[in-house]
């Protein structure tokens, strides 16, 4: 129920989202191992997601269970129920059916876009610089995946500038 949503549970959802991303990207890296660059893209994303999960776990341990308004709970619940874990188009669903690099990159783009939306919603609730850092990193992921989709540019991890090729 929405009434039992608290800050710890909201951050736990972020941890689980990052772990799901790591799992998806690791599987896609293996699935596309014959395409070295694409496999490297997914491997780098998997590593970043592992780092993000650990960052959120530290945040969860630090912030405790601060209260949220009913409206904040509703908004977080609505965003979290989007397509991250459920629905036919969820990025982690039926990965065995992903056959092309385009489909794989579209899944990555959708996961990053949905994750970014959740973290932007969390920003209204969690007043911590970690959220700003995670939003910035998710934006980098989103832009890099899009860049790779449109230009074939190589993704090298969080150290990449927003605009490097």
Secondary structure, DSSP 8 states (H G I E B T S, - for coil): -GGG--HHHHHHHHHHHHHHHHHHHHHHHHHTTTSHHHHHHHHHHHHHHHHHHHHHHHHHHHH------HHHHHHHHHHHTSSSSSSTT-TTTTGGG--SHHHHHHHHHHHHHHHHHHHHHHHTT--SHHHHHHHHHHHHHHHHHHHHHHH------TTS-TT--
